[in-house]
Amino acid sequence: MVNWENNTVKIFLAALLFLLLFLQNGLYTVDSYPDVTITIKTIDNVALPNAIVRAYTVVDENKYLNDTKTTDSSGRVTLSIKEKKIYRLEIFYPSGFLVNVTTSFNYSALPKKELYVNVLSKWTLKITDKFGRDPLPNVPVRIKHPENDSITRTGNTGSDGKVHLNFVPLGMTSSKVYEVNVTYAGQNYIKEAECSERNKEVTIKIELFRVLVAIKDVLNRPVEGIWVEIRRQLDEYALSTGSSNLTGYAVLKLVPNGEYYLTAKLGEYEVYRSEEKIVKVMNADKELSITAQVVRLNVTVYDFDGEAVISNLRVELTGEIRDSLNRLVSTASTLEGELKFGYVPLGKFRLSVSVAGINVYSQEYEIKPETAKGSIRAKFFDAKLTVDGSQLVNSTITKYLKGVLKKDVLEIPLDFSTGYMSIENVPAYSGYLVKLYYKEYEVAEKKIDITLDGEEISIKIRGKNVTIYTFNLYEKPLSAEVRVYLEDGNQYFKFKTDSSGLAETGEFLPITYKFKAYVMDVECGEVIVQPQASESYTIKLNVRNTYIKLYDKDRESTIPDSLIELYTEKSKANSMTNASGIALFENIPLTKYLYRVYMYGFKVGEGVADIGLDRQLLEVVAGGILDLRLTIVDSDRQPVDGGKIEITVGDAEITANIDQNGQVRIPNLPNTTLYIAGLYYKDVKVKTDTREINLVSDEMPVTISASIYTLEASIKLKNGELMKFGEVNIYVSGRKTSKIVLSETNPFIERLPGGELTIEVVFKNVKVASRSFTLDASKGLTLQADVYNFVSTFYNTLGERLEGLSLKIERENTLIEELETDENGMIDTYLPRGVYKFTINYGDQEYSSSI
């Protein structure tokens, strides 16, 4: 039995009662107040800013406010609550409008610390006509919560008819039917729409309709490009507009119920106006047809005679239609002669036609159904053009002239090969520019007027006076025949200078000529003439006095009183030798002659005499056959050690071998100019310092220097040592000329023909070094071969060296070398760079590896 009088018992019971009260109310004197951050999100998972969150404790159904916070821009809010106590959370958006209640919330609730409320982050309304076809742009839209008039959202539709409303509160349910108010054309349209997560985009169809207008011209044809407008009153703004398409239909969209006037325009011109309200829309689309006072205008342009359509100019005809105020109504252009203006209003207008800035027609033109397809005669004339070249030294050149008749972009080509040029359907104009050409040279520029049909016009052209002087190498006047050639090589004109060397020729067109002077029918000089004004030119003739000294066959004495004749292709000159055996030829061209020698009327010899600037005295022998001795040396002036030489005599070719001392003797050659056709060394053709040999004496020695050079070369390994194995192949101009075995000689010296040289070093069938260059002088060369010393030791599994081991080395499936290991189990060889397969036979086993 408890003794209630005992103080200890009383204290225990009081403590127990206090503990029970604390447990019921969740009050722990030792508890802290930690912060907890939660994120408030909309039903479609978007963070909700500016929401008000309130935390309550509930005791005996009474709420006690513990904390009130507003979410930040990221939807987060931080509450100060006790760790183990249960709270009631109420969330408002906007202020005072409850969108969520959570009755049991504690610190450990919601692992993600997120709460979803009945707010839709974005609600999209698309405003269209009655049938959802045409979006309604740029109109104000307002929504209102059905239970709270203070909750509204507003916005304007975009070009797609859509308006986007952000953070629409729904209340304590996941959907809400909002009132939607659309203002358009002075009217309010009120609709209802459900806002929910499944209805994030809703189409609002209001009583707007289409008006389909069929537009035809006065000939009952569909018209494109007519601008149509409807208005409630004619002095009000247009409620809806549209342009007719290819089929003549204009679609006017977004038209409210009502009655309207209709007007139509083509450009600035009104072509239809209804006298009354003919457009009547009542809960349905409306169709109607109108006739616009327009017609499609096509005008064909003929020449002055009305015989031909103008289509030959390759330049556009341009037509303009203007009204009485000079306003441009329509334009058209064509290359084919028919101006297609398209649709134009009916009435009286001025029609103008031009080409290249030349006006060829300008008159009043009444546009009506009967003249919709009309024609006009414009000022296009025919003309005949001729070129008068009577003042030129040779007027036939006018038949080679071409040209152009030009005005701005209009260019009519001219061709006078028949002596005249007929042009047809040319615009009448004063001041055409005519340019005449001989090939690429402009030779004349004139202005002409074409103002009458069938007119004949002569274009007179003039040239430049040219004066020519001819003289010999001593600058003494000399008469010569001068032939004038055009650039194509055709002879155009010829004349002779007088004994004073002068000729005043006449007029030449300003093109390029070649004046060539001839003496004895031999061309002796020329000058290029490009006359730009009256000019004088001189021609210095390759003509002078020449002496020929005549010897007998043995050259023991000269021959006097003999006749020597010099022949060109069409002329000849002759002279007698004097007591010294010398004949004087005055003013003869410097050229080659066939000479014949006569004594007492008998021919005693003949040959070729080459009379040039380098010799004034020529010695000839009357007959005989001569021998030639040649010495061939290389670039270092050392005799070559073989080869061959080819010499041409007329049409014949003679080949002779060069001995080891560079000597060649060619017997029995005519006393004429010999030509070296080729000199070959090691079967390669080389250049020589001379190509001609003028054979004038028996056993005449000639030294010829050839492009043959000495190459000193050494081939080294990577370690700098001379390579004593492999070979070197030398190619000149693609031909193999030399092969050097390196085991026999390295370094080596090789005499080679000049040209494109390639040296290749080959070892074990592998090219290990190469060099290509132009050999144009004697030189030294060092090549480094891509060859390596390969040393390897072979062991068995016991680590013992293997003597006499058989080893095969292959490269690209080709056997390179077979070796055996020495008493130390080693191999020592040289190999080119590359990947090799090593095959080892050990016992009855074969091993292979790649290195």
C-alpha positions in Angstrom: 0.0 0.0 0.0 1.3 3.4 -1.1 1.9 6.0 1.5 0.6 9.2 -0.2 2.0 11.2 2.6 5.5 10.3 1.6 7.1 13.3 -0.2 9.3 11.1 -2.3 6.3 9.4 -3.8 4.7 12.8 -4.4 7.7 14.0 -6.3 7.9 10.9 -8.4 4.2 11.1 -9.5 4.5 14.8 -10.4 7.6 14.1 -12.5 5.8 11.2 -14.3 2.7 13.4 -15.1 5.0 16.2 -16.5 6.8 13.6 -18.7 3.5 12.3 -20.1 2.4 15.9 -21.0 5.7 16.5 -22.8 5.4 13.3 -24.7 1.8 14.2 -25.9 2.7 17.7 -26.9 6.0 16.9 -28.5 7.8 19.4 -26.4 11.4 18.4 -25.7 13.3 20.8 -23.7 16.5 19.3 -25.2 15.2 19.6 -28.9 16.8 22.2 -31.3 15.0 24.1 -34.1 16.8 22.9 -37.3 16.0 24.5 -40.7 14.4 22.5 -43.5 14.3 23.6 -47.2 11.6 22.4 -49.5 10.8 23.2 -53.1 7.3 24.0 -54.1 6.4 22.8 -57.7 3.5 23.1 -60.0 1.5 20.0 -61.0 3.6 19.9 -64.2 6.9 19.8 -62.2 8.0 23.5 -62.5 9.4 25.4 -59.5 6.8 27.9 -58.3 8.1 31.4 -57.1 6.2 33.8 -54.8 4.1 31.0 -53.2 3.3 31.5 -49.5 4.0 28.5 -47.2 2.6 28.4 -43.6 3.5 25.8 -41.0 1.1 25.1 -38.2 1.0 22.8 -35.1 -2.4 21.4 -34.3 -3.5 20.8 -30.7 -7.0 19.6 -30.0 -8.0 20.6 -33.5 -6.6 24.1 -33.0 -4.0 25.5 -35.4 -1.0 27.4 -34.0 1.2 29.2 -36.6 4.8 28.3 -36.3 6.4 29.8 -39.5 5.4 31.7 -42.7 7.7 32.0 -45.7 7.5 33.0 -49.4 9.2 30.8 -52.1 12.1 32.4 -54.0 12.6 32.5 -57.8 13.7 28.8 -57.7 10.5 27.8 -55.7 12.5 27.1 -52.5 11.5 28.0 -49.0 13.3 27.4 -45.7 11.2 26.6 -42.6 12.4 26.6 -38.9 10.7 23.5 -37.4 11.4 20.9 -34.7 13.0 17.7 -35.9 10.4 15.2 -34.7 7.2 17.2 -34.5 4.4 16.9 -37.0 3.1 20.0 -38.7 0.3 21.1 -41.0 1.5 22.9 -44.1 -0.8 25.3 -46.1 0.4 26.7 -49.4 -1.2 29.8 -51.0 -0.8 31.1 -54.6 -1.5 33.9 -55.0 -1.8 35.3 -51.5 -5.0 34.1 -49.8 -5.8 31.4 -52.5 -5.2 27.9 -51.1 -3.6 25.5 -53.6 -2.3 22.7 -51.2 -2.7 21.4 -47.7 -0.4 18.8 -46.2 -1.6 17.6 -42.8 1.3 15.5 -41.6 4.6 17.0 -42.3 7.7 16.5 -40.2 11.4 17.0 -40.6 11.9 13.5 -42.2 9.0 13.6 -44.6 9.5 14.0 -48.3 12.9 12.6 -49.0 13.3 14.9 -52.0 11.9 17.8 -50.0 9.4 18.7 -52.8 5.7 19.5 -52.6 3.4 19.8 -55.6 0.5 22.3 -55.7 -2.5 22.8 -57.9 -0.9 25.4 -60.2 -0.2 25.0 -63.9 3.1 26.5 -64.9 2.0 27.5 -68.5 -1.4 27.4 -70.1 -1.5 28.0 -73.8 -4.7 29.2 -75.6 -4.9 29.2 -79.3 -7.5 31.6 -80.6 -8.9 30.6 -84.1 -11.9 31.1 -86.3 -15.1 29.0 -85.8 -13.5 26.0 -87.6 -10.0 26.1 -86.1 -8.4 27.0 -89.5 -7.2 30.6 -89.1 -5.3 31.8 -86.0 -6.3 35.2 -84.6 -3.1 37.3 -84.1 -2.4 40.3 -82.0 -5.6 40.4 -79.9 -6.0 40.8 -76.1 -7.1 37.7 -74.1 -8.2 37.7 -70.5 -9.0 34.7 -68.3 -10.8 34.8 -64.9 -11.1 32.2 -62.1 -14.8 31.2 -61.8 -14.7 31.4 -57.9 -12.3 34.3 -57.4 -12.7 37.4 -59.6 -9.4 38.7 -58.4 -7.5 35.8 -60.0 -7.0 36.8 -63.7 -4.3 36.4 -66.4 -4.0 38.6 -69.6 -1.9 38.5 -72.7 -1.9 39.1 -76.4 -1.9 36.4 -79.1 1.2 36.1 -81.3 1.2 35.7 -85.1 0.3 32.0 -84.6 -2.8 33.0 -82.6 -1.4 31.7 -79.4 -1.2 33.4 -75.9 0.9 31.9 -73.1 -0.4 32.4 -69.5 2.0 31.6 -66.7 1.3 30.0 -63.3 -2.4 29.6 -63.5 -3.8 28.6 -60.0 -6.5 25.9 -59.9 -7.3 25.8 -56.1 -7.7 22.6 -54.2 -8.5 20.5 -57.4 -6.3 19.5 -60.2 -8.5 21.2 -62.9 -10.6 24.3 -63.1 -12.8 25.8 -65.9 -11.8 29.4 -66.5 -13.8 32.1 -68.2 -11.9 33.2 -71.4 -12.6 36.7 -72.8 -11.3 37.6 -76.3 -11.6 41.2 -77.7 -11.6 41.5 -81.5 -13.1 44.0 -84.0 -14.8 45.9 -81.2 -16.6 42.8 -79.9 -16.0 40.6 -76.8 -16.2 36.8 -77.2 -16.6 34.9 -73.9 -15.8 31.2 -73.8 -15.0 28.6 -71.1 -12.0 26.3 -71.1 -10.7 23.7 -68.6 -7.2 24.4 -67.3 -5.4 21.2 -66.2 -2.2 19.3 -66.7 -3.8 17.2 -69.5 -5.2 20.4 -71.1 -2.0 22.5 -71.2 -2.9 23.8 -74.7 -6.5 24.5 -75.6 -8.0 25.9 -78.9 -10.7 28.5 -78.4 -12.9 28.8 -81.5 -14.8 32.0 -81.8 -17.5 33.1 -84.3 -15.2 34.3 -87.1 -15.6 33.1 -90.7 -14.1 33.3 -94.2 -15.3 35.3 -97.1 -14.3 33.7 -100.5 -14.4 36.3 -103.3 -14.2 35.1 -107.0 -12.8 38.0 -109.1 -13.1 38.1 -112.9 -12.1 40.6 -115.5 -14.5 42.2 -118.0 -13.8 39.2 -120.3 -15.0 36.8 -117.6 -11.5 35.5 -116.9 -10.0 34.9 -113.4 -7.8 37.8 -112.3 -4.7 37.4 -110.1 -3.3 40.2 -107.9 -6.5 42.1 -107.1 -6.5 43.5 -103.5 -9.9 43.0 -101.8 -11.1 44.8 -98.6 -14.3 44.7 -96.6 -15.5 47.4 -94.3 -18.5 48.0 -92.0 -18.6 51.5 -93.5 -16.8 52.8 -96.5 -15.0 55.5 -94.5 -13.8 53.0 -91.8 -10.7 50.9 -91.7 -10.6 47.6 -93.6 -11.7 44.8 -91.3 -10.2 42.0 -93.5 -8.1 42.0 -96.7 -6.8 39.6 -99.2 -5.2 39.3 -102.7 -6.6 37.1 -105.5 -4.5 34.1 -106.5 -3.9 32.4 -109.8 -7.4 31.1 -110.0 -8.9 34.6 -109.2 -9.9 33.8 -105.7 -9.3 36.1 -102.7 -9.8 34.6 -99.2 -10.7 37.1 -96.5 -10.2 35.6 -93.1 -11.4 36.2 -89.5 -14.6 38.0 -90.4 -17.2 38.4 -87.6 -20.9 38.1 -88.2 -22.3 41.1 -89.9 -22.8 43.0 -93.2 -20.0 44.7 -95.1 -19.1 46.8 -98.1 -16.5 45.4 -100.6 -13.8 47.3 -102.6 -11.1 46.0 -104.9 -7.9 47.6 -106.2 -5.3 46.9 -108.9 -2.2 48.8 -107.6 -3.4 52.3 -106.8 -6.5 52.0 -108.9 -9.9 51.1 -107.5 -11.5 48.7 -110.0 -14.6 47.7 -107.9 -16.8 49.3 -105.2 -20.0 47.8 -104.0 -22.9 50.3 -103.7 -24.4 48.5 -100.7 -23.3 45.9 -98.2 -23.1 42.8 -100.3 -21.1 40.7 -97.9 -23.4 39.2 -95.3 -21.9 36.8 -92.8 -24.0 34.9 -90.4 -22.5 31.9 -88.6 -21.0 30.5 -91.8 -18.4 31.1 -94.5 -19.6 33.4 -97.3 -18.9 33.1 -101.1 -19.5 35.8 -103.7 -18.3 36.9 -107.1 -17.4 40.3 -108.6 -16.3 41.7 -111.9 -13.2 44.0 -111.7 -12.9 46.7 -114.4 -9.6 45.3 -115.6 -8.4 43.4 -118.6 -5.1 41.6 -119.6 -3.3 43.8 -122.1 -0.9 42.5 -124.8 0.5 44.8 -127.4 2.6 43.6 -130.4 5.2 46.0 -131.7 5.7 46.1 -135.5 8.2 48.0 -137.6 7.4 51.2 -139.4 5.9 49.4 -142.4 3.9 47.0 -140.2 5.5 44.1 -141.9 7.7 42.6 -139.2 7.4 42.0 -135.4 10.4 43.6 -133.6 12.3 40.6 -132.3 15.8 40.9 -133.9 17.5 43.3 -131.5 18.6 41.0 -128.7 17.7 44.0 -126.4 14.5 44.3 -124.5 11.6 46.5 -125.7 10.2 48.3 -122.7 6.6 49.5 -122.5 5.0 51.9 -120.1 1.4 52.9 -119.4 0.8 56.2 -117.6 -2.3 58.0 -116.6 -3.2 61.7 -117.1 -1.2 62.6 -114.0 1.8 60.8 -115.4 1.6 58.1 -112.8 3.0 54.7 -113.8 0.2 52.2 -114.3 2.0 49.2 -115.7 5.3 48.2 -117.4 6.3 45.4 -119.6 9.5 44.2 -121.4 10.2 41.6 -124.0 12.7 40.3 -126.5 10.1 38.8 -128.7 8.1 41.9 -129.8 5.0 41.3 -127.7 4.6 43.5 -124.6 2.6 41.6 -122.0 1.4 44.2 -119.4 -0.7 41.8 -117.4 -3.9 43.2 -115.9 -4.5 46.9 -116.2 -7.5 49.1 -115.5 -9.9 50.1 -118.3 -9.6 53.7 -119.5 -7.5 56.1 -121.6 -3.8 56.1 -120.9 -0.5 57.0 -122.7 1.4 54.1 -124.1 5.2 54.6 -124.6 7.6 52.1 -126.1 11.4 52.4 -125.9 14.5 50.4 -126.5 18.0 51.2 -125.2 16.7 54.6 -124.1 15.3 55.4 -127.6 11.6 56.3 -127.6 10.0 54.7 -130.7 6.3 55.2 -129.8 4.3 57.5 -127.5 0.5 57.9 -128.1 -2.8 57.7 -126.3 -4.2 54.2 -126.0 -7.7 53.4 -124.8 -7.8 50.2 -122.9 -11.0 48.3 -123.4 -12.0 44.7 -124.1 -11.7 45.3 -127.9 -8.1 46.6 -127.6 -6.9 44.1 -125.0 -4.9 42.3 -127.7 -3.6 45.1 -129.9 -0.7 46.2 -132.0 1.2 49.3 -132.9 3.6 50.5 -135.5 6.8 52.0 -134.0 9.7 53.9 -135.5 11.9 51.0 -136.6 13.6 51.6 -140.0 15.6 49.7 -142.5 19.0 51.1 -143.7 21.9 50.3 -146.0 25.4 51.1 -144.8 28.6 51.3 -147.0 32.2 52.1 -146.1 34.1 54.5 -148.3 37.8 53.7 -148.2 38.8 55.6 -151.4 41.5 57.5 -149.6 43.3 54.4 -148.5 46.3 52.9 -150.5 44.1 49.8 -151.0 40.4 50.2 -150.5 39.7 46.5 -150.7 40.6 46.3 -147.0 37.1 47.6 -146.3 35.7 44.2 -147.1 37.6 42.8 -144.1 36.0 45.3 -141.7 33.5 44.4 -139.1 31.9 46.7 -136.6 29.0 47.6 -134.3 26.2 50.1 -134.4 25.8 51.1 -130.8 23.4 53.0 -128.5 23.7 52.2 -124.8 23.0 48.4 -124.5 21.8 48.2 -128.1 24.6 46.8 -130.3 24.0 45.7 -133.8 26.9 43.8 -135.4 28.1 45.0 -138.8 29.9 42.9 -141.5 31.1 44.5 -144.7 32.4 41.4 -146.4 29.9 41.9 -149.2 30.9 45.6 -149.6 27.8 46.9 -147.7 25.6 46.1 -144.7 21.8 46.0 -144.7 20.3 46.4 -141.3 16.6 46.0 -140.6 14.2 47.2 -137.9 16.6 49.6 -136.3 15.2 52.2 -133.9 15.1 55.7 -135.4 17.8 57.8 -133.7 20.2 60.6 -134.3 23.6 60.0 -132.9 24.3 56.3 -133.3 28.0 55.4 -132.7 29.6 53.3 -135.4 32.8 51.5 -134.5 34.7 49.7 -137.3 37.3 47.0 -136.6 39.9 45.1 -138.5 40.2 42.0 -136.3 40.8 43.4 -132.9 42.0 46.8 -134.0 39.5 49.7 -133.9 40.1 51.6 -137.2 37.3 54.2 -137.2 34.6 55.7 -135.0 31.8 57.7 -136.6 28.4 59.2 -135.6 25.5 58.5 -137.9 21.8 59.3 -137.9 19.0 56.9 -139.0 15.9 59.0 -139.3 14.3 57.7 -142.5 13.1 54.3 -143.6 15.2 52.7 -146.4 18.0 55.3 -146.0 21.4 54.7 -147.6 24.3 55.9 -145.5 28.0 56.0 -146.5 30.6 55.9 -143.8 33.8 57.6 -145.0 37.0 56.5 -143.3 40.5 57.9 -143.5 44.0 56.6 -142.7 47.4 57.9 -141.8 50.1 58.9 -144.3 53.3 56.8 -144.1 56.7 57.7 -145.5 59.5 55.1 -145.9 63.3 55.5 -146.2 65.6 52.6 -147.1 69.5 52.6 -146.8 72.3 50.0 -146.6 74.6 49.1 -143.8 76.8 52.0 -144.6 73.7 54.3 -144.2 73.8 55.1 -147.9 70.4 55.5 -149.7 69.4 52.5 -151.7 66.3 51.7 -153.8 64.4 48.6 -152.7 61.0 47.0 -153.2 58.8 47.2 -150.1 56.0 44.8 -149.6 53.3 45.4 -147.0 51.8 42.4 -145.2 48.8 42.2 -142.9 49.1 40.3 -139.6 47.6 37.2 -141.2 50.5 37.1 -143.7 48.6 38.2 -146.7 50.2 40.8 -148.9 48.2 44.0 -148.8 50.3 46.5 -150.9 53.7 47.0 -152.5 55.8 49.9 -153.7 59.4 50.9 -154.5 61.6 53.5 -152.9 63.5 55.7 -155.4 67.3 56.1 -155.8 67.3 58.4 -152.8 65.6 55.6 -150.8 62.4 57.6 -150.4 58.7 56.6 -150.9 55.6 58.5 -149.8 53.0 55.8 -149.8 49.6 57.2 -149.0 47.0 56.5 -146.2 46.9 53.3 -144.1 44.4 52.3 -141.5 45.7 52.4 -137.9 46.4 48.6 -137.6 49.7 46.7 -137.4 51.5 46.1 -140.7 54.8 44.5 -141.5 56.8 46.4 -144.1 59.5 44.1 -145.7 62.2 45.4 -148.0 63.7 43.3 -150.8 66.8 43.5 -152.9 67.4 40.8 -155.5 64.2 39.3 -154.2 65.9 38.7 -150.9 64.3 40.0 -147.7 66.9 42.5 -146.3 65.0 44.3 -143.6 61.6 45.0 -142.1 59.8 47.4 -139.8 56.5 47.1 -137.9 54.2 50.0 -138.7 51.3 51.0 -136.5 50.3 54.4 -137.8 48.5 56.6 -135.3 49.4 59.8 -137.2 51.3 60.8 -140.3 54.6 59.2 -139.6 58.0 58.3 -141.2 59.8 55.0 -140.8 63.3 53.8 -141.9 64.4 50.4 -142.9 68.0 49.5 -142.6 68.8 46.9 -145.2 71.2 44.0 -144.5 73.1 45.0 -147.7 76.8 45.8 -148.1 79.8 45.3 -150.4 81.3 41.8 -150.3 84.7 40.4 -151.6 85.2 36.9 -152.7 88.7 35.5 -153.0 89.1 32.5 -155.3 91.7 29.7 -154.8 92.6 26.7 -156.8 92.0 23.2 -155.5 95.4 23.0 -153.6 95.0 26.6 -152.4 98.5 27.4 -153.8 97.4 30.5 -155.6 94.5 32.8 -156.3 92.7 32.8 -159.6 92.4 36.2 -161.5 90.1 37.1 -164.5 87.4 34.6 -163.5 83.7 35.1 -163.4 81.9 34.4 -160.1 78.1 34.3 -160.2 76.0 34.4 -157.0 72.5 33.0 -157.2 69.5 33.6 -155.0 66.2 31.9 -155.7 65.0 34.5 -158.2 68.0 36.8 -158.9 71.8 36.7 -159.5 74.8 39.0 -159.3 78.2 38.6 -161.0 81.7 40.0 -160.9 85.2 39.4 -162.3 88.2 38.6 -160.1 91.0 41.1 -160.3 94.7 40.4 -160.5 94.6 39.4 -156.9 91.8 36.9 -157.4 89.2 39.0 -155.6 85.8 39.8 -157.0 83.8 42.8 -155.6 80.0 42.5 -155.2 78.3 45.9 -154.4 75.1 46.2 -152.3 74.2 42.5 -152.1 72.1 41.1 -149.4 73.7 39.2 -146.5 72.5 35.7 -147.1 73.5 32.4 -148.5 74.2 32.1 -152.2 74.9 29.3 -154.6 78.2 30.3 -156.3 79.5 29.1 -159.6 83.0 29.8 -160.8 83.8 30.1 -164.5 87.2 30.5 -166.2 87.2 31.2 -169.9 83.6 30.2 -170.0 84.1 26.8 -168.3 82.7 25.9 -164.9 85.5 25.0 -162.6 83.7 24.9 -159.3 80.6 25.7 -157.3 79.4 25.7 -153.8 77.6 27.7 -151.1 78.8 31.1 -150.0 77.4 32.4 -146.7 77.8 36.1 -146.8 77.2 37.6 -143.4 78.2 40.3 -141.0 81.1 38.4 -139.6 83.1 38.2 -142.8 83.6 40.7 -145.6 86.1 38.6 -147.5 85.1 35.1 -148.5 87.6 32.6 -149.8 86.4 29.8 -152.1 88.1 26.9 -153.8 87.3 25.7 -157.2 86.3 22.2 -156.6 87.5 19.5 -154.3 86.3 17.3 -151.5 87.5 17.9 -148.0 88.2 16.0 -144.8 87.2 17.0 -141.3 89.1 16.4 -138.0 87.2 16.9 -134.7 88.4 16.9 -131.1 85.6 16.3 -128.5 86.3 17.6 -125.0 84.2 17.6 -121.8 83.3 20.6 -119.6 86.8 20.5 -118.1 88.3 20.7 -121.6 89.6 17.1 -121.3 89.2 14.7 -124.3 86.3 12.4 -123.9 86.8 8.6 -123.8 84.3 7.5 -126.4 80.9 8.1 -127.9 79.6 9.0 -131.3 78.7 12.1 -133.3 76.0 12.7 -135.9 76.6 15.3 -138.6 74.1 16.4 -141.2 75.1 17.5 -144.7 72.1 18.6 -146.6 69.6 15.8 -146.2 72.2 13.2 -145.3 73.3 12.2 -141.9 76.8 10.8 -141.1 77.6 9.0 -137.9 81.2 8.6 -136.6 82.6 7.0 -133.4 84.7 9.0 -131.0 87.9 7.1 -129.9 89.3 6.9 -126.4 91.3 10.1 -127.0 88.3 12.2 -128.1 89.3 12.2 -131.7 87.1 11.9 -134.8 88.1 12.0 -138.4 85.3 12.3 -141.0 86.6 12.0 -144.5 85.1 13.1 -147.8 82.9 16.0 -146.9 81.7 18.7 -149.2 82.9 22.2 -148.6 79.7 23.6 -147.1 78.2 24.3 -143.7 77.9 21.2 -141.6 75.4 20.8 -138.8 75.9 18.7 -135.6 72.6 16.8 -135.2 73.7 15.0 -132.1 76.6 14.0 -129.9 76.1 10.9 -127.7 78.1 9.9 -124.7 77.1 6.6 -123.0 74.1 6.5 -125.3 72.8 9.8 -123.9 72.5 12.9 -126.2 74.5 15.8 -124.8 74.6 19.5 -125.7 77.6 21.0 -127.5 78.9 24.5 -127.6 78.4 24.7 -131.3 75.8 23.4 -133.7 77.4 24.4 -137.0 80.7 23.7 -138.8 81.6 25.8 -141.8 84.0 23.5 -143.6 86.4 25.6 -145.7 89.7 23.6 -145.7 91.0 20.1 -146.1 91.7 18.3 -142.8 90.2 21.2 -141.0 90.5 20.7 -137.2 87.5 21.6 -135.0 87.2 21.3 -131.2 83.7 20.8 -129.8 83.0 21.1 -126.1 80.3 18.8 -124.9 78.1 18.8 -121.7 80.0 16.0 -120.1 81.0 16.2 -116.4 82.9 14.3 -113.7 81.1 13.0 -110.6 83.2 12.1 -107.5 81.0 10.2 -105.1 81.2 8.2 -101.9 78.6 6.0 -100.2 78.7 5.8 -96.4 76.9 3.8 -93.8 75.0 5.4 -90.9 78.1 5.1 -88.7 80.1 7.1 -91.3 82.1 4.2 -92.6 82.5 3.6 -96.3 80.0 1.0 -97.6 82.0 -1.9 -99.1 79.0 -4.0 -100.3 76.1 -3.4 -102.7 76.1 -1.6 -105.9 75.4 1.9 -107.4 73.2 2.4 -110.5 73.4 5.7 -112.3 70.6 7.0 -114.6 70.8 10.0 -116.8 67.5 11.3 -118.4 66.0 7.9 -117.5 68.7 5.8 -119.2 71.0 3.6 -117.1 74.6 4.7 -117.8 76.7 3.2 -115.1 76.9 0.4 -112.5 79.5 0.5 -109.8 80.2 -2.4 -107.4 81.0 -0.9 -104.1 83.1 -3.9 -102.9 85.5 -2.9 -105.7 85.6 0.8 -105.5 84.2 3.3 -103.0 84.7 6.3 -103.3 84.4 6.3 -107.1 84.8 8.7 -110.0 82.5 8.6 -113.0 82.4 10.7 -116.1 78.7 11.3 -117.1 76.6 13.1 -119.6 74.8 16.2 -118.3 71.1 16.2 -117.6 68.6 14.9 -115.0 70.7 12.5 -112.9 69.5 9.8 -110.5 71.9 7.8 -108.3 70.5 4.7 -106.6 72.3 2.5 -104.0 71.0 -1.1 -104.0 71.9 -3.6 -101.3 70.2 -7.0 -101.1 67.8 -6.0 -103.8 66.6 -3.0 -101.7 67.1 0.6 -102.6 68.9 2.0 -99.6 69.8 5.5 -100.9 68.9 7.7 -103.8 69.5 11.2 -105.0 68.1 13.0 -108.1 69.5 16.3 -109.4 70.5 18.1 -112.5 74.1 17.5 -113.4 75.3 20.7 -115.0 78.9 20.9 -113.7 81.6 18.5 -112.3 80.9 18.0 -108.6 81.4 15.8 -105.5 78.7 13.9 -103.8 78.3 11.8 -100.5 75.3 9.6 -100.0 74.4 7.9 -96.7 72.8 4.5 -97.1 69.9 3.4 -94.9 71.8 0.2 -93.9 72.4 -1.0 -90.3 74.7 -3.5 -88.7 72.5 -6.3 -87.2 74.0 -8.4 -84.5 72.1 -11.0 -82.5 72.9 -13.8 -80.0 70.7 -17.0 -79.8 70.3 -19.0 -76.6 68.4 -22.2 -75.7 66.1 -22.5 -72.7 69.0 -23.3 -70.5 70.7 -20.1 -71.4 73.3 -21.8 -73.5 74.5 -20.2 -76.7 73.6 -22.0 -79.9 76.3 -22.6 -82.4 75.5 -23.6 -86.0 71.9 -22.5 -85.8 70.4 -22.2 -89.3 68.7 -18.8 -89.8 66.8 -17.4 -92.8 66.0 -13.7 -93.2 63.1 -12.7 -95.4 61.7 -9.4 -96.5 58.3 -9.1 -98.1 58.2 -12.9 -98.8 61.6 -12.7 -100.5 64.7 -14.5 -99.1 67.4 -11.9 -98.3 70.0 -14.0 -96.6 70.8 -17.4 -94.9 73.1 -17.5 -92.0 74.5 -19.8 -89.3 75.4 -18.7 -85.8 79.1 -18.8 -84.9 80.7 -20.6 -82.0 79.4 -17.8 -79.8 75.8 -18.3 -81.0 75.9 -15.0 -82.8 75.2 -13.6 -86.2 76.6 -10.4 -87.5 75.3 -8.9 -90.8 74.2 -5.7 -92.5 70.6 -5.1 -93.4 68.6 -2.3 -95.0 66.0 -0.5 -93.0 62.7 -2.5 -93.0 60.6 -5.2 -91.4 62.1 -8.7 -91.7 60.9 -12.2 -90.9 63.5 -14.4 -89.2 63.0 -18.2 -89.4 65.1 -20.4 -87.2 65.4 -24.2 -87.5 66.3 -25.8 -84.2 66.2 -29.5 -84.1 63.0 -30.6 -85.7 61.3 -27.3 -84.7 60.9 -24.1 -86.8 60.5 -20.7 -85.1 59.8 -17.4 -86.8 59.6 -13.8 -85.7 59.3 -10.4 -87.3 61.7 -7.5 -86.5 
